[in-house]
Amino acid sequence: MSTEQNKALFRRFNEEFFNKGNVSLADDLLAPDFVEHEELPPGISRDRQGVKQVATMLRNAFPDFKSTIDDIIAEGDKVV
């Protein structure tokens, strides 16, 4: 996948997963062996299921939550 495709995937994940609350998208866009490296709440697993749990918790606490991307940097298979 090209860096531009990776950026587009990241934008889609941010918009649909976080902003629209489509947490099932994690199963389609994150690798089965995905590991979250960001600090998560105690007791939350660092896999796809854990990321879905955190997103659900976030959207329940802040129903009007909106994540905005200001910059995207990509190199190889890494996007930040």
N, C-alpha and C positions, 0 to 999 in steps of 0.2 A: 504494500500500500504506500502511496506517495505521501509526502509531508502534507500536501494540500488536502488529500483525502482524510488523513488523520485529523487535521484541523476541523474539517467539515463534520467528522464523526464526533469530535469533542463538542462542537457547537450544538449539534443535534442532541447529544446526551444532556447538555446543560439545559437547553430549552425544553425538551420533552420530559426528561426525568425530573429535574428539580423544579422548573417553572410551571409545568403542567401536571406534575404528579404522576406521570406514567411510569411507576416503579417497575413494572414487568419488563420494560425496555432493557433493564440491566441484564436480563437473561439473554437478550439478543446481542447486546453490544459489548458486554464484558466477557473475557475469556473464562471458561469453566474453572481454571485455577487462579483466577484473579485474587490479588492480595492488596487490601487497602493499607497504605503506609501512613496515612494521617491518623492522629490520635482519635479514638472513638470512645464513647461512654463505656464505663465498666460493664462487663457482661455481654457486650455486643461483639459478635465474631467479625473478623477482618476479611470476610469473603463477600460474594455478591449478596447473599441473604442479609448480612450485616449492613451493607450499604443501603439496601432497600429499607431496612428497619430504621436507620438513621434518617433517611429522606422522609419516610412516613411520619416519624416523630417531629421532624422539623416543620413539615406542612401542617400537622395537627396543631402545633403550638403557634405557628404563624401562617394562617391560611392565605394571606396575600403576599407571601414570600416571593421575591423575584431576584434571581441571580443574574448579574450582568457581567459579560466578558469585556474587559477593557483591552487586553492584549493577549495574543496567543503566540507562543514560541514553540516551534517544532524542529526536531532534528532526528533523522532516522525514524525509529519507532516510538520516540518519546515526545509527548506534548504537555506543555505547562501553560 
